Each structure stands twice: as C-alpha cells, then as structure tokens.
C-alpha cells in the first residue's frame, strides 16, 4: 500500500546517476511527496543515487533520490525513486501542482482545442481542482 498519493505527469526530466556520471533525458510518469516514477530506455540499478532535474520552473527543481525499483514494461523500464532529503517535501508539493497544471494545459488543447497560457491554465486548474488536491 502506498503512503503517498501519486500524481500523473508527462513532463520531461533529466536524470544523472551520481556514481556513474551518466546523464539522460527521460519522461516523468508520476510524482508524490515520497518520490517519483519515470520511464527510461535502459535498466537502472536498485540502490544507486540519482539526481533528478525537472525543468518546469526557473530555476529548475532538483532533488536527489535513491533508485528503489526498476521494472521492464514493454520496450522501456519504469524506475521508482525515493527522495532522500526530507526538506524537499514542500518543493515537491509545488512541483506536483505545476505538473498537474502543465498536464491540464495540454489536455485542454487536445480535447477542447483551446490554447491556454501558463497563467490561464493555472487559474482554471486552481478553480476546478485545487480544493481536491491533497494537502
């Protein structure tokens, strides 16, 4: 049973395995206060430290975590990362909301054909969903 609610996302993220120094762009699948899941083309070793950068704001959100699982899914791998620094919790809550707003912005464009600015998407998302966003 999960301790944290997962929030879907489809935001690009940058990952750097600290031990190897390897770096790559991947796709965020979901994020929560406790960690995140992303998909990648290569298997990553459980227990490795990883630096995550999510460029949804300036400066970009950065967090360090530990790879806690890696599972093959079709033609890619899902990787679970647990955050190692408890002080990232507030920042993660903000990133969760930003990811939700970006997702909403793209969804409105696809489903309704409306192109919203970031500010307009945020205003609409807050009016519709902020009260249901877990605190």
TIKEBA-640917 format. One record per atom (N, C-alpha, C, O, CB): x, y, z. Coordinates in steps of 0.1 Angstrom, whole numbers, padded with zeros to 4 digits, always signed. Glycine has a CB too. Example, Ala and Ser with C-alpha at 12.3 -4.5 7.8 and 13.67 -1.06 7.14 Angstrom:
TIKEBA-640917
+0132-0057+0078/+0123-0045+0078/+0132-0033+0078/+0142-0033+0085/+0113-0045+0090/+0128-0022+0071/+0137-0011+0071/+0129+0000+0079/+0134+0011+0080/+0141-0006+0057/
***
This chain:
TIKEBA-640917
+0008-0012+0000/+0000+0000+0000/+0009+0012+0000/+0018+0013+0008/-0010+0000+0012/+0006+0022-0009/+0014+0034-0010/+0011+0043+0002/-0001+0044+0007/+0011+0041-0023/+0021+0050+0006/+0020+0060+0017/+0016+0074+0011/+0012+0083+0019/+0033+0061+0025/+0018+0076-0002/+0016+0089-0008/+0008+0088-0020/+0008+0078-0027/+0030+0096-0012/-0001+0098-0023/-0009+0098-0035/+0000+0101-0046/+0008+0110-0046/-0021+0108-0033/-0002+0094-0057/+0006+0096-0069/-0001+0106-0078/-0014+0105-0080/+0009+0083-0077/+0006+0115-0085/+0000+0124-0094/+0006+0122-0108/+0018+0122-0110/+0003+0139-0089/-0003+0119-0118/+0002+0116-0131/+0009+0128-0137/+0006+0140-0134/-0009+0112-0140/+0019+0125-0146/+0026+0136-0153/+0032+0130-0166/+0033+0118-0167/+0037+0142-0144/+0035+0139-0174/+0041+0135-0187/+0052+0146-0190/+0054+0150-0202/+0031+0133-0199/+0059+0150-0180/+0069+0161-0181/+0083+0155-0184/+0086+0144-0178/+0069+0169-0168/+0091+0160-0193/+0104+0155-0194/+0113+0158-0182/+0111+0169-0176/+0111+0161-0207/+0121+0149-0178/+0130+0151-0167/+0145+0147-0171/+0147+0140-0180/+0126+0143-0155/+0154+0153-0164/+0168+0150-0166/+0173+0142-0154/+0171+0145-0143/+0177+0163-0169/+0179+0130-0157/+0184+0121-0147/+0199+0120-0148/+0204+0118-0159/+0177+0108-0147/+0206+0120-0137/+0220+0118-0136/+0223+0108-0125/+0221+0111-0113/+0228+0131-0134/+0229+0096-0129/+0233+0086-0119/+0246+0091-0113/+0256+0092-0120/+0234+0072-0125/+0246+0094-0100/+0257+0101-0094/+0270+0092-0094/+0281+0097-0096/+0254+0105-0080/+0269+0079-0093/+0280+0070-0092/+0287+0069-0106/+0299+0068-0107/+0276+0056-0087/+0279+0068-0116/+0284+0066-0130/+0287+0079-0137/+0295+0080-0147/+0275+0058-0138/+0280+0090-0133/+0281+0102-0140/+0273+0102-0153/+0274+0112-0161/+0296+0105-0143/+0266+0091-0156/+0258+0091-0168/+0246+0100-0167/+0241+0101-0156/+0254+0076-0172/+0242+0106-0178/+0231+0116-0178/+0222+0113-0190/+0227+0110-0200/+0237+0130-0178/+0209+0115-0188/+0200+0113-0199/+0187+0120-0196/+0183+0123-0185/+0197+0098-0201/+0179+0123-0207/+0166+0128-0206/+0156+0116-0206/+0157+0108-0215/+0163+0138-0217/+0146+0116-0197/+0136+0106-0197/+0122+0113-0195/+0121+0125-0196/+0139+0096-0185/+0112+0105-0193/+0099+0110-0192/+0093+0107-0178/+0092+0095-0174/+0089+0105-0203/+0089+0117-0170/+0083+0115-0157/+0069+0109-0159/+0061+0113-0168/+0082+0129-0150/+0066+0098-0151/+0053+0092-0152/+0044+0097-0141/+0032+0101-0143/+0054+0077-0151/+0049+0098-0128/+0042+0104-0117/+0051+0108-0106/+0063+0104-0106/+0032+0094-0112/+0046+0117-0097/+0054+0122-0087/+0045+0123-0074/+0033+0125-0075/+0060+0136-0091/+0052+0122-0063/+0045+0123-0050/+0055+0129-0040/+0066+0131-0043/+0038+0110-0045/+0050+0131-0028/+0059+0136-0017/+0070+0127-0014/+0081+0131-0011/+0051+0139-0005/+0068+0114-0016/+0078+0104-0012/+0088+0101-0023/+0099+0096-0021/+0072+0092-0008/+0084+0104-0036/+0093+0100-0047/+0087+0102-0060/+0077+0110-0062/+0098+0086-0046/+0092+0095-0070/+0086+0096-0084/+0089+0084-0091/+0097+0075-0087/+0092+0109-0091/+0082+0083-0103/+0084+0072-0112/+0087+0078-0126/+0080+0087-0130/+0072+0062-0112/+0097+0073-0133/+0099+0077-0147/+0102+0066-0155/+0106+0055-0151/+0111+0088-0147/+0101+0068-0169/+0104+0057-0178/+0116+0060-0185/+0119+0072-0189/+0092+0055-0188/+0124+0050-0188/+0137+0051-0195/+0140+0040-0204/+0133+0029-0203/+0148+0053-0184/+0149+0041-0213/+0152+0031-0222/+0162+0020-0217/+0163+0009-0222/+0159+0037-0234/+0169+0023-0206/+0178+0013-0200/+0175+0009-0186/+0170+0018-0178/+0192+0018-0202/+0178-0003-0182/+0176-0007-0168/+0186+0000-0159/+0198+0002-0163/+0178-0022-0167/+0181+0005-0148/+0190+0012-0138/+0191+0003-0125/+0181-0003-0121/+0184+0026-0135/+0202+0004-0119/+0205-0005-0107/+0198+0000-0094/+0200+0012-0091/+0219-0007-0105/+0191-0008-0088/+0185-0005-0075/+0196-0001-0065/+0207-0007-0065/+0177-0017-0069/+0193+0009-0057/+0203+0013-0047/+0212+0025-0051/+0218+0031-0043/+0211+0002-0043/+0212+0028-0064/+0221+0039-0069/+0214+0052-0066/+0202+0053-0065/+0222+0038-0085/+0223+0062-0063/+0218+0076-0061/+0216+0082-0074/+0223+0079-0084/+0228+0084-0052/+0206+0090-0075/+0202+0097-0088/+0199+0111-0085/+0192+0115-0075/+0191+0090-0095/+0203+0120-0094/+0200+0134-0093/+0189+0137-0104/+0191+0134-0115/+0213+0144-0096/+0178+0142-0099/+0166+0145-0108/+0165+0160-0110/+0166+0167-0101/+0153+0138-0102/+0163+0164-0123/+0161+0178-0126/+0148+0178-0134/+0146+0171-0144/+0173+0184-0134/+0138+0186-0129/+0125+0188-0136/+0124+0203-0140/+0122+0211-0131/+0113+0183-0127/+0125+0206-0153/+0126+0220-0157/+0112+0226-0160/+0110+0232-0170/+0134+0221-0170/+0103+0225-0150/+0090+0231-0151/+0089+0245-0145/+0079+0252-0146/+0080+0223-0144/+0100+0250-0140/+0101+0264-0134/+0115+0268-0135/+0124+0260-0138/+0095+0265-0120/+0118+0281-0132/+0131+0286-0132/+0134+0292-0118/+0126+0300-0113/+0134+0297-0143/+0144+0287-0111/+0153+0277-0115/+0146+0263-0115/+0136+0261-0108/+0166+0276-0106/+0151+0254-0123/+0146+0240-0123/+0146+0234-0110/+0155+0236-0101/+0153+0232-0134/+0136+0225-0107/+0135+0218-0095/+0146+0207-0096/+0147+0200-0106/+0121+0212-0093/+0153+0205-0085/+0163+0195-0084/+0162+0187-0071/+0159+0193-0060/+0178+0200-0085/+0163+0174-0071/+0162+0166-0059/+0171+0154-0061/+0174+0149-0072/+0148+0161-0056/+0176+0149-0050/+0185+0137-0050/+0176+0126-0044/+0169+0128-0035/+0198+0139-0042/+0177+0114-0050/+0170+0102-0046/+0178+0090-0047/+0189+0089-0052/+0157+0102-0053/+0171+0079-0043/+0177+0066-0045/+0167+0057-0053/+0155+0058-0052/+0179+0059-0031/+0173+0050-0063/+0165+0041-0071/+0161+0029-0062/+0169+0022-0057/+0173+0036-0084/+0148+0028-0061/+0143+0017-0052/+0137+0005-0059/+0136-0006-0054/+0132+0022-0043/+0134+0007-0072/+0130-0004-0081/+0131+0000-0095/+0131+0011-0099/+0116-0009-0077/+0132-0011-0104/+0133-0009-0118/+0126-0021-0124/+0130-0032-0122/+0148-0007-0123/+0116-0018-0133/+0108-0029-0139/+0106-0027-0154/+0103-0016-0158/+0094-0030-0132/+0109-0038-0161/+0107-0038-0175/+0092-0037-0179/+0084-0045-0173/+0114-0050-0182/+0088-0028-0187/+0074-0026-0192/+0075-0024-0207/+0079-0013-0212/+0067-0014-0184/+0070-0034-0214/+0071-0034-0229/+0085-0031-0234/+0094-0039-0232/+0061-0023-0234/+0087-0019-0240/+0100-0016-0246/+0108-0006-0238/+0118+0000-0243/+0098-0011-0260/+0105-0004-0226/+0112+0005-0217/+0112+0000-0203/+0106-0010-0200/+0106+0020-0218/+0117+0008-0194/+0118+0005-0179/+0111+0015-0171/+0113+0027-0174/+0132+0003-0175/+0103+0011-0162/+0098+0021-0152/+0107+0020-0140/+0111+0010-0135/+0083+0017-0147/+0111+0032-0135/+0121+0033-0124/+0114+0041-0113/+0109+0052-0115/+0134+0040-0129/+0115+0035-0101/+0110+0042-0089/+0121+0048-0081/+0131+0042-0078/+0102+0032-0080/+0119+0061-0077/+0129+0068-0070/+0123+0073-0057/+0112+0079-0057/+0135+0080-0078/+0130+0071-0046/+0126+0076-0033/+0135+0088-0030/+0147+0087-0031/+0127+0065-0022/+0129+0099-0026/+0137+0111-0022/+0144+0109-0009/+0139+0103+0000/+0128+0124-0021/+0156+0113-0009/+0165+0111+0003/+0165+0122+0013/+0170+0121+0024/+0179+0107-0001/+0161+0134+0008/+0161+0146+0017/+0147+0150+0020/+0140+0154+0012/+0169+0157+0009/+0144+0149+0033/+0130+0153+0038/+0127+0167+0035/+0115+0171+0035/+0129+0149+0052/+0137+0176+0034/+0134+0190+0032/+0129+0193+0018/+0124+0204+0015/+0147+0198+0035/+0128+0183+0009/+0123+0185-0004/+0108+0184-0005/+0102+0187-0015/+0129+0175-0014/+0101+0180+0006/+0087+0178+0006/+0079+0190+0001/+0070+0188-0007/+0082+0174+0020/+0081+0202+0007/+0074+0214+0002/+0076+0216-0012/+0066+0219-0020/+0077+0226+0011/+0089+0216-0017/+0092+0219-0031/+0085+0208-0040/+0080+0212-0050/+0107+0218-0033/+0084+0196-0036/+0078+0186-0043/+0063+0188-0045/+0057+0186-0055/+0080+0172-0037/+0057+0193-0034/+0042+0197-0035/+0040+0208-0045/+0030+0207-0053/+0037+0202-0021/+0049+0217-0046/+0047+0228-0057/+0050+0222-0070/+0042+0225-0080/+0058+0239-0054/+0059+0213-0072/+0062+0207-0085/+0050+0198-0089/+0046+0197-0101/+0075+0198-0084/+0044+0191-0079/+0032+0183-0082/+0021+0191-0089/+0015+0188-0099/+0027+0176-0070/+0019+0203-0083/+0009+0212-0088/+0012+0217-0101/+0004+0218-0110/+0006+0223-0078/+0025+0221-0103/+0029+0226-0116/+0028+0215-0127/+0023+0218-0138/+0044+0231-0116/+0031+0203-0124/+0030+0192-0133/+0015+0190-0137/+0012+0188-0148/+0035+0179-0127/+0006+0191-0127/-0008+0190-0129/-0013+0201-0138/-0021+0198-0147/-0016+0190-0116/-0008+0213-0136/-0012+0224-0145/-0007+0223-0159/-0015+0225-0168/-0007+0237-0139/+0005+0218-0161/+0010+0216-0174/+0002+0205-0181/-0001+0206-0193/+0025+0212-0174/-0001+0194-0174/-0009+0183-0179/-0023+0189-0183/-0028+0185-0194/-0010+0172-0169/-0029+0197-0175/-0042+0203-0178/-0041+0211-0190/-0051+0211-0198/-0047+0211-0166/-0031+0219-0191/-0029+0228-0203/-0029+0220-0216/-0036+0224-0226/-0016+0236-0201/-0022+0209-0216/-0021+0201-0228/-0034+0194-0231/-0038+0192-0242/-0010+0191-0227/-0041+0189-0220/-0053+0182-0221/-0064+0191-0227/-0072+0187-0236/-0058+0177-0208/-0065+0204-0223/-0074+0213-0228/-0072+0216-0243/-0081+0217-0251/-0074+0227-0220/-0059+0217-0247/-0056+0219-0261/-0060+0207-0269/-0066+0209-0280/-0041+0221-0262/-0057+0195-0264/-0061+0183-0272/-0076+0180-0273/-0081+0177-0283/-0054+0171-0266/-0083+0182-0261/-0097+0179-0261/-0106+0190-0265/-0117+0187-0271/-0101+0175-0247/-0103+0203-0262/-0111+0214-0265/-0106+0223-0276/-0113+0232-0280/-0114+0221-0252/-0093+0221-0280/-0087+0230-0290/-0084+0244-0285/-0082+0253-0293/-0097+0231-0301/-0085+0246-0271/-0081+0259-0266/-0067+0259-0262/-0062+0250-0255/-0090+0262-0253/-0060+0269-0266/-0046+0271-0262/-0045+0281-0251/-0048+0293-0252/-0037+0277-0274/-0041+0276-0239/-0041+0284-0227/-0027+0288-0224/-0017+0280-0225/-0047+0277-0215/-0025+0301-0219/-0012+0305-0214/-0010+0297-0201/-0019+0291-0195/-0011+0320-0212/+0003+0297-0196/+0005+0291-0183/-0003+0297-0172/-0008+0290-0163/+0020+0292-0180/-0004+0310-0172/-0012+0317-0161/-0027+0313-0162/-0033+0311-0152/-0010+0332-0162/-0032+0313-0175/-0046+0310-0176/-0049+0295-0172/-0059+0292-0166/-0051+0312-0191/-0040+0286-0176/-0041+0272-0172/-0041+0271-0157/-0049+0263-0151/-0030+0263-0179/-0032+0278-0151/-0031+0277-0136/-0044+0282-0129/-0049+0276-0120/-0019+0285-0131/-0049+0293-0134/-0061+0299-0129/-0073+0289-0130/-0080+0287-0120/-0065+0312-0136/-0075+0283-0142/-0085+0274-0144/-0083+0261-0135/-0093+0256-0129/-0086+0270-0159/-0071+0256-0135/-0068+0244-0127/-0071+0246-0113/-0077+0238-0106/-0054+0239-0130/-0067+0257-0107/-0069+0260-0093/-0084+0261-0090/-0088+0256-0080/-0062+0274-0089/-0091+0268-0099/-0106+0269-0097/-0113+0256-0097/-0122+0254-0090/-0112+0279-0107/-0108+0247-0106/-0115+0234-0108/-0110+0223-0098/-0118+0215-0093/-0113+0229-0122/-0097+0223-0095/-0092+0211-0088/-0084+0214-0075/-0081+0204-0068/-0083+0204-0097/-0080+0226-0072/-0071+0228-0061/-0078+0223-0048/-0071+0218-0039/-0068+0243-0060/-0091+0225-0046/-0097+0221-0034/-0096+0205-0032/-0097+0201-0020/-0112+0225-0034/-0095+0198-0043/-0093+0183-0041/-0079+0178-0041/-0077+0167-0039/-0100+0176-0053/-0070+0188-0042/-0055+0184-0042/-0051+0181-0028/-0053+0190-0019/-0046+0195-0048/-0046+0169-0025/-0043+0165-0011/-0033+0174-0005/-0023+0179-0012/-0038+0151-0011/-0035+0177+0008/-0026+0186+0015/-0017+0178+0024/-0008+0183+0030/-0033+0196+0023/
***
